[in-house]
């Protein structure tokens, strides 16, 4: 079977950034927003005895939200696949310009729900047509308590277009201009995009290539650091100003509410990780020794370990697809069937070519009830894992398309659960296929790269963001200070175990510049460990697991994260036991790795 490396966008809106279908959908969206505003403005709970008016408002809002997602996903796909598509960037501006009026309607709606008495509210959410939405409607009612006047909220939302949102888009514009020169063994010098340079820098088996590229990488981001510092200052400054206007002083309040997570849960997770870092440091040190170094260099963390005459295993895109489909099927036939559908229908943009943005993601298309996956595939085992990760996201959406839109609005921490679960399936499958000791060491290392990222790199990001927000609350933060905070965070997280650090990581990492989700990073670590618990549960349950897993995914937007874990896994996330159990699975891999590699450092 041969699968396309280029995704199909034509079936969404034909014509790319010149699409007349897209233009028509934007016009319809504008009309729907006006109609929704009229309905919300005239609706009064006291005059809606059967709640039909309320249901119509919710259903129209659902159509509008799906329209925003459908158009936004398509336009983002265009700009991701071609960072120079200026028409698509303008289209994104056209789309976001529609947002303030809809947000105003949502503000009015939220405040009207807040005004309903508790007794009447209990009656309302007991109605058959509304009871499935009780959790989400109650969240909207809660949020109404903190809203300013409709006029003030509208001003903030309108200014966000050229404030918060604009600074985030500005980051993408700067990144598109970054290129890294690289001279290959043939003597030919090429200009690598940021995405291409990163993949090669972190994955090339030649230590000299990694070192050279890391130095050029740091130089490239350092050169533009003043512009990135402006961008980060104003993006988070806008966010902090908005918090202050709403009387919010705790910058973690919104991230925690968005993720439906208690601060207690987050603290316990990080505390438990912190207490288990020494084995991770031992792993990194051993890996450095295998490279002939005393301590780990930043750019070597994801580098492959090639011992003896090992030829590192590679997978063509077609081989990766078949491998993923086969191994998904061992846990869930429905996951396997879905993955094959995604490959068959060209939902994945995987071609390695210039002009693409770095990174990878999965985006949903609710009106088509499809997903699209973006990445740059390079035949490595890591890329197979990334592909499985994004397919996990897509499967999560797939099992929820029949639910009301409100009940599909799951947060990022649980979104990362399905993706990491899918990744674990593939990582263990590759390990089981290892033919030699050297290959097993190589694949254990590949699997451990995820744990290193979750426990060390992302913890450093969390520490950095905490420090930056604290500094930003007092005023603008200089480029030098931001860099200082970044290095300090990395040293704290890695407990001074590395020989070199990445000072301008704060500039190179897109996640710090995302406008719609503050503190974008910690949900990855949460999802990783949460999926560990689910994976252990799956191995215990065997054939009965699939339906239970899908039931858990379908509940991810309808309850708090703690309630989700208690209902489906019977665990308490505010206790360290659950987190320790997941970490112990990682530490068992560390122990095996250290045992297998001991002879290579004691020769």
C-alpha positions in Angstrom: 0.0 0.0 0.0 1.3 3.5 -0.9 0.0 6.4 1.1 0.3 10.1 0.2 2.8 12.3 2.0 0.7 15.3 1.2 -2.6 16.0 2.8 -5.9 16.6 1.1 -7.2 20.1 1.8 -9.3 20.3 -1.3 -12.1 18.2 0.1 -12.5 20.7 2.9 -12.5 23.9 0.9 -11.4 23.7 -2.7 -9.1 26.3 -4.1 -6.7 26.9 -1.2 -6.4 30.5 -0.1 -8.4 31.5 -3.2 -11.3 29.3 -2.2 -14.7 30.6 -3.0 -16.2 27.9 -0.7 -14.2 29.3 2.2 -15.3 32.8 1.4 -18.9 31.7 1.3 -18.6 29.9 4.7 -17.1 33.1 6.2 -20.0 35.1 4.9 -22.5 32.6 6.4 -20.6 32.6 9.6 -20.9 36.4 9.8 -24.7 36.1 9.3 -25.0 33.4 11.9 -23.1 35.5 14.5 -25.5 38.5 13.9 -28.5 36.2 14.3 -27.1 34.7 17.4 -26.5 38.1 18.9 -30.1 39.1 18.3 -31.4 35.8 19.9 -29.2 36.2 23.0 -30.0 39.9 23.4 -33.8 39.3 23.3 -33.8 36.0 25.3 -35.1 36.2 28.9 -35.1 33.1 31.1 -38.3 34.1 32.8 -40.2 34.1 29.5 -38.7 30.7 28.3 -40.8 28.3 30.3 -40.0 25.2 28.2 -36.4 26.4 27.5 -36.8 26.1 23.8 -35.3 29.5 23.2 -32.3 28.6 25.3 -31.8 25.4 23.3 -32.0 27.3 20.0 -29.3 29.7 21.2 -27.1 26.8 22.2 -27.6 25.0 18.9 -26.8 28.2 16.9 -23.7 28.8 19.0 -22.7 25.2 18.3 -22.9 25.8 14.5 -20.9 29.0 14.9 -18.2 27.4 17.0 -17.9 24.6 14.4 -17.7 27.1 11.7 -14.8 28.9 13.4 -13.0 25.6 13.9 -13.6 24.4 10.4 -12.4 27.6 8.8 -9.6 28.1 11.3 -8.2 24.6 10.9 -8.2 25.0 7.1 -6.5 28.3 7.1 -3.9 27.2 9.7 -3.2 24.1 7.5 -2.5 26.4 4.6 0.0 28.6 6.5 1.6 25.5 8.1 2.3 23.8 4.8 3.5 27.1 3.2 4.7 29.8 5.6 4.8 32.2 2.7 1.1 32.0 1.9 0.3 35.6 2.6 -3.3 35.3 1.3 -4.0 32.7 3.9 -2.6 35.0 6.6 -5.0 37.7 5.5 -7.9 35.1 5.6 -7.0 34.3 9.1 -7.3 38.0 9.9 -10.8 38.0 8.2 -11.8 35.1 10.4 -10.6 36.5 13.7 -12.3 39.8 13.0 -15.6 38.0 13.4 -14.7 36.8 16.9 -15.5 39.9 19.0 -19.2 40.1 18.1 -19.6 36.4 18.9 -17.6 36.8 22.1 -19.9 39.7 23.0 -22.9 37.5 22.5 -21.3 34.8 24.7 -20.6 37.4 27.4 -24.3 38.5 27.4 -25.3 34.8 27.4 -23.0 33.9 30.3 -24.2 36.9 32.4 -27.8 36.0 31.8 -27.2 32.4 33.0 -25.5 33.8 36.1 -28.6 35.9 36.8 -30.7 32.8 37.1 -31.5 31.8 40.6 -30.0 28.5 42.0 -33.5 27.0 42.3 -34.4 27.8 38.8 -31.0 26.6 37.6 -31.5 23.2 39.2 -34.8 23.0 37.4 -33.2 24.1 34.0 -30.4 21.5 34.0 -32.8 18.7 34.9 -34.6 19.2 31.6 -34.0 16.2 29.3 -32.6 18.2 26.4 -30.3 20.2 28.7 -29.2 17.7 31.3 -26.4 16.3 29.1 -24.9 19.8 29.0 -25.3 20.5 32.7 -21.5 20.5 33.5 -20.6 22.8 30.6 -23.5 25.2 31.1 -22.6 25.4 34.8 -19.0 26.4 33.8 -20.4 29.1 31.6 -22.6 30.3 34.4 -19.7 30.3 36.8 -17.5 32.3 34.5 -20.3 35.0 34.2 -19.6 36.0 37.8 -16.2 37.4 36.8 -17.1 39.2 33.6 -17.0 43.0 33.3 -19.8 44.9 31.6 -20.8 43.9 28.1 -19.2 47.0 26.7 -16.0 46.5 28.6 -15.7 42.9 27.6 -16.4 43.8 24.0 -13.6 46.4 24.1 -11.1 43.9 25.5 -12.1 41.3 22.9 -11.8 43.8 20.0 -8.4 45.1 21.2 -7.2 41.5 21.5 -7.2 41.2 17.7 -4.3 43.7 17.5 -3.0 42.8 20.9 -2.9 39.2 22.3 -3.8 37.5 19.0 -1.6 39.8 16.8 1.5 39.2 18.9 1.0 35.5 18.6 0.7 35.8 14.8 3.8 38.1 14.8 5.8 35.2 16.3 4.9 33.0 13.3 6.0 35.7 10.9 9.4 36.0 12.5 9.9 32.2 12.6 9.1 32.1 8.9 12.2 34.2 8.2 14.6 32.0 10.1 16.9 29.8 8.0 19.9 27.7 9.2 22.8 27.2 6.7 24.2 23.6 6.6 26.9 22.1 4.6 26.6 18.4 3.9 29.3 15.8 3.4 29.0 16.5 -0.4 30.2 20.0 0.3 26.9 21.5 -0.8 25.4 24.2 1.5 21.6 24.4 1.9 19.3 26.6 3.8 17.3 24.6 6.3 13.9 25.9 7.6 13.6 26.0 11.4 11.7 22.7 11.3 14.2 20.9 9.2 17.2 22.3 11.2 15.6 21.2 14.5 15.0 17.6 13.3 18.6 17.2 12.0 20.1 19.0 15.0 18.4 16.7 17.5 18.4 13.5 15.5 21.5 13.2 13.4 23.8 10.3 14.4 26.9 12.5 13.9 27.9 14.4 17.0 29.8 17.0 15.0 26.7 17.7 12.9 24.6 18.1 16.0 27.1 20.4 17.6 27.5 22.6 14.5 23.8 22.9 14.0 23.1 23.7 17.7 25.6 26.5 17.6 24.0 27.9 14.4 20.6 27.3 15.8 21.4 29.3 19.0 22.9 32.1 16.9 19.9 32.3 14.6 17.4 32.7 17.5 19.8 35.0 19.4 20.1 37.3 16.4 16.3 37.9 16.5 16.0 37.7 20.3 15.2 41.4 20.8 12.1 41.0 18.5 11.1 37.8 20.3 11.5 39.5 23.7 9.1 42.3 22.6 6.7 39.7 21.3 6.7 37.7 24.5 6.5 40.8 26.8 3.5 42.2 25.0 1.7 38.9 24.5 1.8 38.0 28.2 1.6 41.6 29.2 -1.8 41.8 27.5 -2.9 38.7 29.2 -1.8 39.9 32.6 -3.5 43.2 32.0 -6.7 41.4 31.2 -6.5 39.3 34.3 -6.0 42.5 36.4 -9.1 44.1 34.9 -11.1 41.1 36.0 -9.7 41.2 39.5 -7.5 38.1 39.0 -4.0 38.2 40.5 -3.1 34.5 40.2 -1.8 33.9 36.7 -2.4 30.2 37.1 -6.1 30.6 37.8 -7.1 30.5 34.1 -4.8 27.7 33.0 -6.0 25.5 35.9 -9.7 26.3 35.2 -9.2 25.7 31.4 -7.7 22.3 32.2 -10.4 21.6 34.8 -7.6 20.8 37.3 -7.0 21.6 40.9 -3.8 23.4 41.9 -3.3 20.6 44.5 -3.2 18.0 41.7 -0.7 20.0 39.7 1.5 20.5 42.7 1.4 16.8 43.7 2.4 15.8 40.1 5.4 18.1 40.0 6.5 17.2 43.6 6.4 13.5 42.8 8.4 14.0 39.7 10.9 16.1 41.5 11.5 13.4 44.1 12.3 10.9 41.3 14.8 12.8 39.2 18.0 11.2 40.2 17.4 8.0 38.1 16.6 10.3 35.1 19.9 12.1 35.6 21.6 8.7 35.9 20.1 7.9 32.5 21.3 11.1 30.9 24.8 10.7 32.3 25.0 7.1 31.1 23.9 8.2 27.6 26.5 10.9 27.6 29.2 8.4 28.6 28.1 6.2 25.6 28.9 9.3 23.5 32.3 9.6 25.1 31.4 12.6 27.3 31.2 13.0 31.1 27.9 15.0 31.0 25.0 15.3 28.6 25.0 18.2 26.1 21.7 19.8 25.3 21.7 18.8 21.6 22.5 15.2 22.4 19.4 14.4 24.5 17.5 13.0 21.5 20.4 11.7 19.5 20.3 8.0 18.6 22.6 5.6 20.5 24.4 3.5 17.9 26.5 0.7 19.4 28.5 -2.0 17.7 27.6 -2.5 14.1 23.9 -1.5 14.7 22.1 -0.1 11.7 19.5 2.2 13.2 16.0 1.0 12.2 14.1 3.2 9.9 10.6 3.2 8.6 9.4 4.6 5.3 6.1 6.5 5.7 4.2 3.5 4.3 6.0 1.1 6.7 5.2 3.4 9.6 1.5 3.5 8.6 1.3 -0.3 8.5 3.2 -0.7 11.7 0.9 1.8 13.5 -2.3 0.2 12.1 -1.2 -3.3 13.1 -0.2 -2.3 16.7 -3.2 -0.1 17.3 -5.3 -3.1 16.5 -3.8 -5.1 19.3 -5.3 -2.7 21.8 -8.3 -1.4 19.9 -9.6 -2.5 16.5 -11.5 0.8 16.3 -8.2 2.7 16.6 -6.7 0.6 13.9 -9.7 1.1 11.6 -9.6 4.8 12.2 -5.9 5.1 11.6 -6.2 3.3 8.2 -9.0 5.7 7.3 -6.7 8.6 8.0 -4.0 7.2 5.8 -6.3 6.1 3.0 -8.0 9.6 2.9 -4.7 11.6 2.9 -5.4 13.4 6.2 -1.6 13.7 6.9 0.9 16.3 5.7 4.2 14.5 6.1 6.5 15.6 3.2 10.0 16.8 4.1 10.3 20.0 2.1 11.3 23.7 2.6 8.7 26.3 3.5 6.8 24.3 6.1 6.5 25.5 9.7 8.3 23.5 12.4 6.6 21.0 14.7 3.6 18.9 14.4 -0.1 19.0 15.4 -3.5 17.5 14.8 -6.5 19.8 14.1 -10.2 19.0 14.0 -12.7 19.7 11.3 -16.1 19.4 13.0 -18.3 20.2 10.0 -16.6 17.4 8.0 -16.1 15.3 11.2 -12.5 14.7 10.1 -9.0 15.6 11.3 -5.8 16.7 9.6 -2.3 16.0 10.9 0.7 18.1 10.2 4.3 17.0 10.6 7.6 16.6 8.7 8.4 12.9 8.4 12.0 11.7 8.3 11.9 7.9 8.5 13.1 7.7 12.1 11.6 5.7 15.0 10.9 9.0 16.6 8.8 10.2 13.7 6.8 7.0 13.8 6.0 7.8 17.5 5.1 11.4 16.5 2.8 10.1 13.8 1.1 7.7 16.3 0.8 10.6 18.8 -1.1 12.8 16.4 -3.3 9.9 15.3 -4.2 9.5 19.0 -5.4 13.1 19.0 -7.5 12.4 15.9 -9.0 9.3 17.4 -10.0 11.2 20.5 -12.0 13.6 18.2 -13.4 10.7 16.2 -15.1 9.1 19.1 -16.8 12.4 20.1 -18.2 13.7 16.9 -21.7 12.6 17.7 -21.7 14.6 21.0 -23.0 18.1 21.3 -20.2 20.7 20.6 -20.1 21.8 24.2 -19.3 18.3 25.3 -16.5 18.0 22.8 -14.6 21.0 24.3 -12.0 19.0 26.2 -9.0 20.6 27.7 -5.4 20.2 26.7 -4.3 18.0 29.6 -6.7 15.3 28.7 -6.2 15.9 25.0 -2.6 14.8 25.5 -3.8 11.6 27.2 -5.1 9.9 24.0 -2.1 11.0 22.0 0.5 9.8 24.5 -1.4 6.5 24.9 -1.1 5.9 21.2 2.6 6.8 21.3 3.1 4.3 24.1 1.6 1.5 22.1 4.1 2.1 19.3 7.1 2.6 21.6 6.5 -0.8 23.2 5.8 -2.5 19.9 9.1 -1.3 18.5 10.9 -2.6 21.6 9.3 -6.0 21.3 10.7 -6.3 17.8 14.3 -5.7 18.8 16.6 -8.4 17.5 19.8 -7.6 19.3 21.0 -6.1 22.6 22.3 -3.0 20.7 18.9 -2.5 19.0 17.1 -2.8 22.3 19.3 -0.1 23.9 18.6 2.1 20.9 14.9 1.7 21.2 14.8 2.0 25.0 16.6 5.3 24.6 14.0 6.4 21.9 11.2 5.6 24.3 13.0 7.4 27.2 13.2 10.6 25.1 9.6 11.2 25.8 10.1 10.8 29.6 13.1 13.1 29.5 11.0 15.8 27.7 8.1 15.4 30.2 10.0 15.3 33.4 12.9 17.6 32.6 12.4 19.8 29.6 8.7 20.6 30.2 9.3 21.1 33.9 12.0 23.6 32.9 9.3 25.4 30.8 6.9 25.5 33.7 9.6 26.9 36.0 10.5 29.5 33.4 6.9 30.6 32.8 6.3 31.0 36.5 9.5 33.1 36.8 8.7 35.1 33.7 5.1 35.9 34.7 6.3 37.0 38.2 8.8 39.3 36.6 6.4 40.6 34.0 3.9 41.6 36.6 6.4 44.2 37.7 7.1 45.5 34.2 8.8 44.8 30.9 11.5 42.1 31.1 14.7 42.6 29.1 15.9 40.1 26.6 19.0 39.3 28.8 16.8 38.7 31.8 14.5 36.4 29.9 17.5 34.4 28.7 18.8 34.3 32.3 15.5 33.0 33.6 15.5 30.3 30.9 18.9 29.0 31.8 18.1 29.1 35.5 14.9 27.1 34.9 16.8 24.5 32.8 19.5 24.2 35.5 16.9 23.8 38.2 14.9 21.2 36.3 17.9 19.2 35.2 19.5 19.7 38.6 22.7 21.0 37.1 23.3 17.7 35.4 24.0 19.0 31.8 27.2 20.2 30.3 25.4 22.8 28.2 22.0 24.4 28.1 19.8 26.2 25.5 19.7 29.9 26.5 17.3 30.9 23.7 14.9 28.0 24.1 12.3 30.6 25.2 12.5 32.2 21.7 12.7 28.9 19.7 9.7 27.3 21.4 6.3 28.1 19.8 4.4 27.0 22.9 5.4 30.1 24.8 3.8 32.3 22.2 0.4 30.6 21.8 -2.4 33.0 22.5 -5.5 30.9 23.3 -4.0 28.6 25.9 -1.8 30.1 28.7 0.8 27.8 30.3 0.6 25.5 27.3 3.3 23.2 28.5 2.4 21.4 31.8 -0.6 19.6 30.2 1.8 17.5 28.2 3.4 16.1 31.4 0.0 15.5 32.9 -1.2 13.7 29.8 1.9 11.6 29.7 1.5 10.3 33.2 -2.3 10.0 33.0 -1.9 7.9 29.9 0.6 5.7 31.7 -2.1 4.8 34.2 -4.5 4.1 31.4 -1.9 2.0 29.5 -1.3 -0.1 32.7 -5.1 -0.5 33.0 -5.4 -1.5 29.4 -2.8 -4.3 29.8 -4.7 -5.6 32.8 -8.1 -5.5 31.1 -7.3 -7.1 27.8 -10.2 -7.3 25.4 -12.6 -5.4 27.7 -10.5 -2.3 27.5 -11.6 -0.7 24.2 -15.1 0.2 25.2 -13.9 1.5 28.6 -11.2 3.6 27.0 -13.7 5.2 24.5 -16.1 5.9 27.4 -13.3 7.7 29.2 -12.4 9.8 26.1 -16.1 10.7 25.6 -16.3 12.1 29.1 -13.2 14.3 28.9 -15.2 17.5 28.4 -18.0 16.7 30.8 -16.4 16.6 34.2 -13.3 17.8 36.1 -10.1 15.9 35.5 -10.2 14.6 39.1 -13.7 13.3 38.5 -12.7 11.7 35.2 -9.9 9.8 36.9 -12.1 8.7 39.8 -14.9 7.5 37.6 -12.9 5.6 35.0 -9.7 4.6 36.8 -10.8 4.7 40.4 -7.8 6.8 41.4 -7.3 10.1 43.4 -5.1 12.5 41.4 -4.4 14.6 44.5 -2.4 11.8 46.0 1.1 10.9 45.0 0.4 7.2 44.6 -1.1 7.5 41.1 1.8 9.7 39.8 4.4 7.4 41.4 2.9 4.4 39.7 3.3 6.0 36.3 6.9 7.2 37.1 7.8 3.7 38.3 7.0 2.4 34.8 9.6 4.9 33.4 12.1 4.0 36.1 11.9 0.3 35.2 13.0 1.3 31.7 15.9 3.3 33.2 17.0 0.3 35.2 16.9 -2.0 32.2 18.8 0.6 30.1 21.5 1.0 32.8 21.9 -2.7 33.1 22.2 -3.3 29.3 24.7 -0.5 28.8 27.0 -1.1 31.8 29.5 -3.2 29.8 29.9 -0.4 27.2 31.2 2.1 29.8 33.3 -0.3 31.8 35.4 -1.8 29.1 
